[in-house]
Amino acid sequence: MTSWIKRNYPAIPILIAVLGTALLDQSFAKFRIGPVFPLELCWLAWALLAALAGWHRSLPLAQLKKSPFTGMGAFFVWGLLLLFYDLIVRRGEIGSEFGGVLRVFQHALLFVYPLLWMTAGLVTYRRSAQSVRIIAFCALAACIGIALVRGPHDLNIGMGSIAAVVLMVIVARSWAGSKRRHKSNSRWWLSCVVGLIVLAPFARDVAQGVVQRVLMTELVVLIVAMPFFYNGKGRAARSLAQVALVLAFFAALIVVEVAVFTDRGGLSLADSISLQAAKSLRHGDDVPGGKIEDHPANDMFLKAGYRRFWWSQAVQDWRVNPVFGRGFIPEIPSYVRAGSPNNGHFDAIPDFKNHNVDRPLVGPHNSYLSVLARTGLIGALIFIAFLGQIGVVSLRVLRSSQGKLFGFLAVAFVFDGLSTAVLQVGLEAPYNCIALWFFVGVLTAINTRTPQNAASTR
């Protein structure tokens, strides 16, 4: 143990960062000492320890030319130009208070955070692949534990993605069978146990009518897709059978949850299932029969429905300067009441009808709209190319993982982060994006290793 720590100690701050956000939710990421947050301290500690250990030496810079680092590098340069323009030419719009300048830099995390944590993932995996696997599986264990106790919706690192991947890889392995009968039987029993652990929390949320649609979509998409990546093109029938089996098992769990653990209020089982499923599908929607701005924001479920209103406001902000974007000074959406405290929270919203809030929003809760509104069409096109590069390396890892769970798990963290960004501050908020960008760097590292070394670390 001591010798392992001596070889891999720079990875410890990364483990703290990932597990901290997984176990303690936003309370870990939002705790701060002055303007400094713990996740920034974790990255700085990693950078210092990695430099002391010599991890920065012999990086394959030439191999990164067609990797996600080129796309992210271009987006970083464009963001940096916009930031310099804001700080020099538009300095008068910021104000003289330190809080105003700090807020501008907080907005700029949209292009800073990805590069920092991608670098951490790249360097750490190349110098200590074992420590990255430990980080991934520790995060997996934390997420499954929290989902079982509190429910999948209480996770910042997506239970839907990583749980579905683990389940489908184990199912595929058990389906392949073994020459030894007892080993084959044990794999089947393991699949059933893992399926129960993974799917039961989601079935419980569906039965209660509180499941989140994006989370459920991630789960189902990966249940359907993963067997085809695992089994390969020549085994489509096997993959379809595995998908059908798992979805049938999931449906059975939902029926059991509704029949045994739900107060049906005299309704039949079929009516109860239909009612709870409908509640889940409408979870966070607008109030029926009215517009968002005609209703007060009186609970968190209703606030979720305001996202579409925020998005429309963000699009209007983008239209002010569609090519170059609004930069990093204004709030996006920019309907914040003049003179309100600039602390980035959006609770205690008194009145959406008049488009006034007491406190600024943390973005429109769709990071892709933040990219568009702040960096314009130029930045958005660069970012789309960057996402394409992530897709390429993800597919390569899936095809070359040879059935090993870690490669699928690394892709799942990335898939979850990019999905979360549709409804959250997913690309720049520390508690949402650490695992995403770290594992983008890991996927890049896997693709840049020599074939001999790559095979030994998957």
GILIN-V250207 format. One line per field, one symbol per residue. ss: DSSP state (h for helix, s for strand, l for the rest). phi: phi as a letter, one per 20 degrees, with the letter a starting at -180 (. if undefined). psi: psi as a letter, one per 30 degrees, with the letter a starting at -180 (. if undefined). A space follows every 10 residues. Layout:
# GILIN-V250207
ss=???
phi=???
psi=???
This chain:
# GILIN-V250207
ss=lhhhhhhhhh hhhhhhhhhh hhhhlhhhhh lssllsshhh hhhhhhhhhh hhllllllll hhhhlllhhh hhhhhhhhhh hhhhhhhhll hhhllllhhh hhhhhhhlhh hhhhhhhhhh hhhhhhhlhh hhhhhhhhhh hhhhhhhhhl lhhhllllhh hhhhhhhhhh hhhhhhllll hhhhhhhhhh hhhhhhhhhh hhhhhhhhll llhhhhhhhh hhhhhhhhhh hlhhhhhhhh hhhhhhhhhh hhhhhhhhhh hlllllllhh hhhhhhhhhh hlllllllll lhhhlllllh hhhhhlhhhh hhhhhhhhhh llllllllll llllllllll llllllllll sllllsllll llllllhhhh hhhhhhhhhh hhhhhhhhhh hhhhhhhhhh llllhhhhhh hhhhhhhhhh lllllllllh hhhhhhhhhh hhhhhhhhll hhhhhhhl
phi=.fffffecgf ffffffffff ffedlffffe fbdmeedfff ffffffgfff ffemffflfe ffeefddgff ffffffffff fffffffded gffeneffff ffffffffgg deggffefff ffffffebff ffffgfffff ffffffffed offedeeffg fffffggfff ffffffmbfe ffffffffff ffffgfffeg fffffffemc fefffffggf gfgfeggfff enffcfffff ffffffffff fffffffffd ddfelnffgf ffffffffff fegnfffgnb egfecfedbf ffgfffgfff ffffffffff bfednemdef fcfddffgnf fednecelfe aefeldcfcf femflbffff gffedmffff ffffffffff fffffffffd flmfffffff ffffgffffg ffcceeecfg fddgfgffff fffffgfdef gffffede
psi=eeeeeefgff feeeeeeeee eeegbffeff kljbgkleee eeeeeeeeee eefgfflhki effgeglffe eeeeeeeeee eeeeeefeeg effelfkeee eeeeeeeffe feeeeefeee eeeeeefiee eeeeeefeee eeeeeeeeef lffgkekjee eeeeeeeeee eeeeefalfk eeeeeeeeee eeeeeeeefe eeeeeeefgg kkeeeeeeee eeeeeeeeee flegheeeee eeeeeeeeee eeeeeeeeee fkjfhfllee eeeeeeeeee egjgllkkgl lefgkliflf eeeeffeeee eeeeeeeefe ifeflfagel kjlhhkkkgl kigglglhje jfeghklekk lilghjfeee eeeefaeeee eeeeeeeeee eeeeeeeefg fhfkeeeeee eeeeeeeeee feglifffke fffeeeeefe eeeeeefgll eeeeffg.
